[in-house]
Amino acid sequence: MIRISLLYCFVVGTGFLAFRDWYRSLCGLILLMVVLQHPDMPKTVLGIPGLNPWNLLLLMVLVAWALNRRREGLRWDMPPSITLAWTAYMSVLVIAFVRMMADRGNLEGFTTADLITEDFVNVFKWVIPGILLFDGCRSRRRFVEGLAAVLGLYFLLSLLVIKAMPLSGLTGEELSARSAKLLQNQVGYNRVNMSMMLAGGSWAIFAARDLARSRGMSLCITGAAMVVAFGQALTGGRTGYVTWFLVGLVVCSLRWRRFLLLVPVVVFVVGLLVPSARDRLLQGLPGQYRDSGRADEAVGEDEIDQYTVTSGRSLIWPYVIEKIGESPHVGYGKLAMQRTGLVARLAEELHEDFPHPHNAYLQMLLDNGWIGLAFVLPFFLIVLVRTGRLLLDSREAVFGAAGGAAAALILALMFAAVGSQTFYPREGSVGMWCAIGLGLRISVERSKALARAHLATVPRPTRRPAPLPETRDRLVGSPVHRFPGVRRG
């Protein structure tokens, strides 16, 4: 009861603060994601369906943003390429929903209200915080506040994981089963999703080292990143383990090559502290634990057991690919696994309960075909290119922090999508969308600064307009002084 009272005090206080400073209330909204899936989190407010505390605070922030946007002089300046890719992405999601509603075969257990809420409203609402961050982050102070909220989300989630999971006495087999139960009951997030979130979150926090103004602060940020990596090891998500390694390899290769040596060190330390995580990663390999109930009897002890390694995914993927081949171009619409009867077929023939393909790429192909996938992936690729440019540019500290956070979280989704996840926005991807909003804002400001720097090299006309005023809190510093090689005209 006390926790619920404190929750409502936080929501109400942050909501009223929004009408004075909507951006800081937005940061509070992001941090509230830590407890969104907690079992004690109220599902309704005043008995109104769909109006939980998080949605209520989001509504108040949106109203405050709309009222204050003109007063703050905010102008929408999203690059055309991003706008086009974003529109195409969202269009695919809308069309998938419309097709599902037009043919609701095998969805007898879903009411119309449930489908509209879960598969339409909730899909788009998770993206809103990222859009607001992009629109409102116009100063260095706001950037630091927004980034702190995003990174704080992953750090606090890792602490909840560490608190929920026992640190000893687990084998690899027990780690998988107990993490699924404990994390679901005490944290609320699915362990597979949590593993992906923390895999990208640890490297996103590591990227914030560029903002540190002292060695002590840099060490604290590195320590926080390692805490998140430790929490990620306790989730037991093998896809997340591989994702963590691949994300670190990419972001360190782009910006912090000297820290590539840190990757095997962290792997070794975590293996010593959490031997169950090491055992979990090696399950199904020769000489390691195998799922005796489902393992292929034809597989010898010195061979790889694909069923155990892929947790049964190797059994169902051929069925999914076969169904995709029946409608390869446009798919079947959202929830295609249920609507096409594929879930029932898997249960009957394989005795496996797979409500989705456990592969985001196959899910998108099944729902929307190659055409849909071709409209979805460009958005992530374009954002990755822009954030990658930030990572390669060391002239401003905010470049590495913003580019690293966004790139790490996008890469985490794209790597983990091979074994799980989805490209439909959901609660576990809110941090990623927020990081994308901040990364795109810094990318836009960088482009403006480079344009100003280019204009500074052009001979000045006889009569020129008065220079724009310089502010101490400029998001990206004065191009003439901050960008090497640029000379005054």
N, C-alpha and C positions, 0 to 999 in steps of 0.2 A: 504493500500500500504506500509506503514511504517513497519507494522508487517511482511509482506511478505519479505520485504528487510532485516529485522533483521534475519528472519528465514534462508534466503539464506546465509547471512554472517556467521551465526552460523554453517551451514552445511559445507560451504567451508572452514572456519577456522578450524573446528574440523577435516575435512577430510585431510587437509594438516598436521595437528598436528599428525595424525595417523602414518605418515611415520617417526616420531621421537619417539612417544610413543603411539602405537596402543591401549594399554590397557585403557589409559585415554580417548581416542576417543571413545572406546567401551562404557565407562561409560556415555559419552555424548550422544551416540546413545540410550542408555536405557532411559535417561531422556527425549529425544525427543519423546518418546511414549506418554508423557503427552498431546501433541497437535496433535498427529497423526490423530485422528478421528475428529478434530475440523472442522467445515464446511468451514473455510477459508483455510484449508490446501490444497496446490496445489496437484492435482491428477497426474500430469505429469510434466516432466522436458524437455524443448525443444520439447514438443509435442510427446515425445516417450512414448507409452503406457506402463504402469506398472512401469515406472521409476519416482517415486515420491521422494521428498527430503530424506525421511527415507531410501528408498531402495538405493539411491545414496550413502548416508553415509555408509550404511551397506557394499556396494560393495567396497568402499575405505578402510574400516577397514579390510575387508577380504584380500584384496591385501596386505595391510601393515602387517597383521599378517603372511601371507604366506612368505613374504620377510624377516621378522625379526625372525621367529620362530627358525631357525637353529642358528642364531647369539646369541639368548638368551639361547640356549641349552635346549629347551623344549622337553621333551620326553613324549609320550602318555602313561599314566599309569592308565587308567580306570580299575577298578576291573573286572575280567572276568564275574562274575555274573551280574553286571550292564550292561556290553557290550552285553551279551546274551539276557537279558530281553529287552534292548533297541532295539536290532536288531529285535527281535520278534514283538515288538510294532510297529516299523516303517514298517515292512513287512506287517502287517495287514492293515495299512493305504494305502500302495501302492497297495495291492491286491484289496482293496475296490474301489480305483480310477479306476483301470484297468477294473473291472467288470462294473462299471458305464459307462465307455466310450464304452464298448462292447455292452451295451444295454441301449440306451438313450431314451427309451420310456417315453412319457409325459414330455420331457425336451425340447420341441420345442422352448421355449423362451430363451434358453441358447445356446450361440455360442460355438464352440470348443475352441476358444481362451479364452473365459470367464471361461470355465470349467477347462482348464489347469492352468490358472492363479490363480483362486480362490480356487480350490479344490486339487491342487497338489503343485504348487510353494509356494503359501502363507501358506499352511499347514506346510511345512518344514522350511521355512525361519524364523518363529517365534522362533524356537528352537535354531537357530545358536548363538544368544548372550549367551545363557547358556553354550553351548559347548565351546565358546571362553573364557568365564570366568573360567571354569574349567581348561582349558589348560594354561591360563596365570596367574592365581592367585597363585604365588609361594612365596609371602612374606606377612608379616603382613600389610605393607603399602598398597599393592594392594588389600588385603582382605578388609581393611577398606574402600578404595575407591569404590570397587565394591559393598559392602554392602550399603554404603551411597547412591550410585546411585539407587539401587533397592528400598530402603526405601524412598528415596526422590521422586521417581515416585508416590508412594501411597500417600505421604503427599501432594504433589502438586495437585494431582487429587482431594483429599478431599477439598482442598482450592477452587478449581474450582466449586465443587459441592456446597459448602457453599455460594460462590458468586452468583451462578445461582439460588439457591432456596430461596424463602422468608422464614423467620424464624417464622412467626406468621400468624394467620388468616386462617389456613388450617385445615380442618377436615380430617379424615382418607381417606374418599372417594376422596377428592380433592388432597391429597398428592400423591396418586397413579397416577391420571390422569395428574397432573401438572408436577410431576417429570419426567414422561415419555416424555412429550413435551419439557420441559425446558432443561433437561439434553441432550436430543438428539440434540436440536438446538444450545445449547451454549457450551456444552462439547464434544458431538459427540459420546460418549459411551452409549450403551443401559443401562437403569437404573438397570435392573436385573443383567447384567454382572458387572456393577459398584458396586452394593451392595455386590456381592460375592468377588470382588477384594478388596474392603475396609474392608470387614469382616476379611479376612486373613491378610491384610496389617497392620491393627491396632495392632494385636498380634505379627506380625513380627517386628514391630518397638519396641514394648514392650520388646521383647527378646533382643534387642540391649542394654538394661540397663547393661548387664554384662560387656560391654566394657567401661562403664562410669568410669572415674578416680576421680570423685568428686561427692558429694551429689547434687550439683547444676546441673551438667550435667545429672545425673540420673533423677532429677525432670523434666528437659527439655525434655528428651526422653519420660518419662511417659506422660507429657503434650501433646507431639506430637501424641502419641498413642491415647489419648483421643480425640484430634481434629479429627483424622481419624475416630474414632468411631462415633463422632458427625456427620461428613459428611456422614457416612454410614447410620445413622438414617434418614437423609433427602432424601435418595434415594427411600424410600417407598417399598423396596424389602423385603417382609416377609420371604422368604426363606433365605435371607441374614441375617436377624435378628436372626433366629434360628441358622444359621451357625456360626455367631459371638459368640453366647453363647456356642455352643458345642466345637468350636475350643479353646476358653479360658479355658473351663473345662478340656480339654485334656492336653494342654501344661502346664497349671499351676499345674495340678496333677503330671506331670512328673518332674518338676523342681522348680516351685515357689509356693508351696502349701500355704504359708502364704498369697499369693495374691488372693486366691480363694474368700476371702471376698470382694475383689475389684469388682468382677463381678456383684453382686447384687447392689452395690453402684453405679456403672456406669449405670446400667439399670435404677435405680431410678432417677439419675440425668438427664439422657437423656429423661426419661419420663416426667420430670418436664419442661425441656427446650423445648422439641418437643412433646407436647401432641398428635399431629397428628400422630406421629410414633407409639405411644401406641395404638391409635384408629385403625391404619392400621393393626397392629399385631393382634388385637382382632376381626377383621371383620369376620362375619359368625358365631361367637359364640353366645350362647343364650343371648338375650337382646342387641346385637350389630347390626351394619349396615349389611344389606343383599342386594345382587344384585337383585332388584325387577324385573329386566327384564328377568333374567334367573333362579332365585332361584326355587327350587323344591317346588311346592305349597303344597305337602304332608308333608313338614317339618314344624313342629310347631315352635312357637316363643321360646320355651324352649328347642329346639333341635339344634344340629350343622348343619348348611347348608354347605354341602360338596362342592357345586359348588362355593360358595363365598370363602370358606377357601382355596380351591385349584385353584382358578381363572379359573375354567373350566377344569382343567386337569383331574379331576375324571370322566368327560364325555368321554374324548378321549382315556384314557389309556386302557380301555377294548378293544377298536378297535385295538390299537397297539399290545396288547398282543395276540389278535386273529390272527393278521397277522404274528407275530413272530412264532406262533404255526404252521403255514403252511410251514416254513422253519427254524426250530429251530437251526440247527447245523451250517449252513454257511450263513444264511441271504440272502440279495439281492444285496449287494454292496452299495456304497455311494449314498446319496440322495434317500434312499429307500422310504421315505414317498411320494415323488413326483412320482417316477418311477413306484411304484406299484399301483398308483391311489388312495392311502389312503387319501391324501389331498383333492382331489376332492370329495371323498365319505363323508368326514367329513363336507365339505361345503354344500353338497346336503342334507344330513340327519340331521345334527345338526346345520347347519348354523354357523359353527365355522371356523375361519381361523387359522389353526395350521400348519405351514410349517415344523415343527419338533416336536418330541414327548414331549418336555419340561421335559425330564428325560434322562440324559446322559447314564445311564445303559440300558434303553429300546432302545435308539437310537443305541447303539453299538450292542445290540442283534438283532435289526431289520436289521442293515446294514451287520453285520459280524457273527451273530449267537453266540452260546455258545463257539464255538472254538475261534472266534475272541476275545471275552471278556476274555477268559482264557489266551490269549497271551498278552492282554493289561494291565490287572490289576496287574500282578506280578511286573511290573516295578515300579509302584507307591508304592506297598507294600514293596518291597525291599528297596527303597529309604526311606520310612517311618521308617523301622527298623533301618537303618543306622543313620538317623537323630535323631531317638529316643535314640539311644545309646549316641549320642553327648549330648543330653539334660540331660541324667542321669549322665554324667561325668562332675564334677565341677572343675576339676584340671586346666582347661584353660578357660579364658574368651571367647575365640573365639568359644569354643564348644557350649556354650549356645546360643550365638548370631547366629551362622551359623545353628545349629540344630533347634533352635526355629523358625527362619525365614522360612527355608525350610519346616519344619513340619507344621507350621501354614498355609502356602499357599497351600500345598498339601491337607491338611485336609479340607480347605475351599472349594476346588474344589470337593472333594469326598463327603462332606456333602451337598453342594449346588447342586450336580449332581442329587439328588433325585427329585428336582423340576425344574431344568433348566440345563444350561451348556452343554458342550460336551467334549468328550475326544479327539476330533480332535484339535490339537494346533491352536490357533487363537490369535488375538492381545491382548485380555484381559488376556491371560495366560503368556505373555512374562515375567512379573515379577516373576511368579512362576518358569519358566524354568531357569531364572537367579539365583534365590535362590537355586534351585536344583544344579546348577553348582557349586556354592560356597559351599553348604553343602557337596557335594561329594568330593570336593577338601580337605576340612577340615577333612572329614572322612578318606580319603586316607593318609593324613599327620599324622593323629592320629595313624593309623595302622602302619605306618613307625616308628613313635616315640616309640610305644610300642615294636616293633621288635628290635629297637636299645637298648631299656631298657632291654629287655630280654638277648640280647647279652652281655650287660654290666655285667650281673650276672654270665656269663660263665667264668671259669678260663682261663686266658689269656695264649696263647701259648708262647713258648720261643722266637720265632721270629714272630712278629705281624706287620701288615702294619701300616703305619702312620695314625693317627686319622684324620677324616674329619674335615676341618676347621669350626669353629662356626661363624655364622654371627649374627649381632645385629638385623637384620630384619627377623629372622627365623619365619616362619608361626606358627609352634608349637615349644615351647621351648625345651631346652635340656632335654631329657628324664630322665637322672640321677638326675637332680635337680628339675624338675617340677613334676615328677610323684612320689607321696608318696609310700613308701614301697620298692622302688628300691634301691638296694645297689650296690656299686662299687664292681667289681670282685677282 
